[in-house]
Amino acid sequence: MVKMVWVNIAVLVLSVLAAQAEIDETPRGPHITREPEDTIFDRDSVVKTVSLECEADGFPRPTYTWYKNNIAIDILGDDRLTLMEGILTITDPTSIADGGNYRCFAENEYGVVISRVASLEFGYVDPFSTQAQPRQTSTENNGFMLQCKPPSAYPGLEIYLYKEIGRASCRERV
C-alpha cells in the first residue's frame, strides 16, 4: 500500500516536471498566431453576440487592445463589449455602432504586433414580395418568361427556380 502511494507521487511529480519543461518561458515579443477574420453578422439573427478573434504568443503573455476604424476601443466604457484572451465579443451589435474595420494589437514588454484589418459588416435579406404573379400558360414548344424579382439583400442572393426536372438559376433559360 505504501509502495503504491510512492509510485503515484513519483508519477505525479514526473508529470508536473514534464509539463513545466514544455512551457517556453524564453523572453520574446508577441507573434500573431490567429488573425481576425472578416465577418458578416446577420442583423436578424437570434444570436445576439458577434466575436472577433485574435491570438498571439510571446513571453510574458501579451495583452490585447482592439481598434475600430483606427481608434482604440474603450472596453470598460461600453457594457456590450468584453475582451478575453484576445477575443473581442460584442453583445447586441448594430451596424451603426459596430460596423467597421477592426485591428488587434498584442503587446508585451518586448514589443507590439498588429493584426490584419478585419471588417464587421451586417447582412440582411428584405422580405420577398407577396404580390401575385399573373397566371401564364404555354403551348408545347412555346415558352414564356417568369419574372424573378429578388428582394434587396446584402451581401447578395443566389436565387434558383425549381421545376420537375431540376433547378435553374435566374440567369439561365429553363
N, C-alpha and C positions, 0 to 999 in steps of 0.2 A: 504494500500500500504506500509506504513512504517513498519507495523507489519510483512508483508511478507518478507521484506528485512532483518529484525532482525532474523526471523526464518531461512532464507537462510544462514546468517552469523553464527548463532549458529550451524547449521548442518555442515558447513564448518570447524568450529573450532573443533567440536567433531570428525570429520573425520581425521583431522590432528593429534589430540591427540591420537586417536586410532592407526594410522599408526606409530607414534613415539613409542607407547607402544610395538608394535610388533618388533621393531628393537632392537636386543640384543647387547648392547654396553659393555657387560662384557668383560674386557680384557682377551684374551686367545690366545694360539698358534694356528697355522693353522692346519687344518684337511682336508685331501683329500676327496672330495665328488664325484669326477668323475675322474677315471683313464684313461690315454690314451690307445687306442686300437691298436693292430697290424693292419697294413694297407697294402694292395696290390694295388698299383696305376697302372692303365693301361697305359703303355708307349705310346700307340697310341690314347689315349683319346682326345676328343675335349675339355674336361675340362682341363684348364691349371693351376689349383691350387690343392693342397692337404693340408688338415689340420689335425693336431694332437691336441686333446682337453684334457685339464687338468683343474680341478676346485677344489678350496679349500675354506673353510670358515675360519673365525678367526677374531679377532678384536685386533688391527687395521687390516684392509683388507690386505691380503697377497700380496706380489709382486712375480712375477714368473721369473724363469730362466730355460731355456731348455739346456740340454746336449745331444750331439750326440757322441756316442762311447766314453763316459766318458770325453768329452771335452766341456767346456762351449761354447754355440753358441753366436757369436757376432752379435746380431740382427741389430745393426747400421752399421756393416761392410759389409752387403750384402743387396742390394736393393730388392732382391727377397723375403726377409723374413719380416714378420710382426708378432707382438705379441700383442694380445688384450685380456685382462682378462684371461690369461692362454691358449688361443688358438694360437698355432703356425701355421701360414699359409706360405706355400712355393709356389711361383709362378714359372712356367716353371720348375718343378722338373726334375732331371735326376738321373739315377741310380748311376752314378759315383760320382756326387757331393752330393747327398742327401740320397742315400740308407744307412741304418744302424740302430742302436739301439738308441732310444731316451728315455730320462727321464725328468720329470718336477720336479723342486724344488720350493716349495711355502714357503715364509719366511715372518715373521714379527718380531717385537722386542721380542716376547715371544718364538720364536722357528722356526725350519725348518722341513718340511716334504718332503719326496721324494716319487715320484710315482713309480709304477711298470715300468719295461722296456717294451717299445713298439717298434716293428720293423716296418720299412718302406721299403717295397720291391716293385719291379717293375714287373708287369705281362706283358705277350705278347703271341701272337699266330702267328707263322710264316705262310706264305701263304700255302694253300693246293696245292698239286701237280696238274698240269694241264695235265700231261701225261695220255693218254687214256689207259684204261684197255683193255686187249684183250677180244674179244667177247667170251662168254661161253654159251653153251646150255646144256640142261639136258633132259633126258627122265624121264618118270614117275618112281618114287621110286629110282631114282639115283640122287645123289647130286653132288655138286661141291663147291669149296671154293672161296669166294670173298676175295681178299686181302684187308686188312684195314691198310693203311699206313698214320697215322695221322701226321700232321706237328709237329715240335718242339714247345713246349709251356711251360710257367710257369704261374701258379702252376700246370699245367697238364690239360688234357682234358677228358671229358666223350664223347665218340663217339658212336652214335647209327645209325644202318641201319634200314631203313623203307621198308616195303613191304606191300602188300594189307591187310594183316590180323593183322598188328600191328608193334611194334618196337622191336628191339633186340639190345643188347649190342654187341660190338665187341668180347666180351669174351664168348658169347652164341652161341649155334647152332640155326640156323633158319630153 
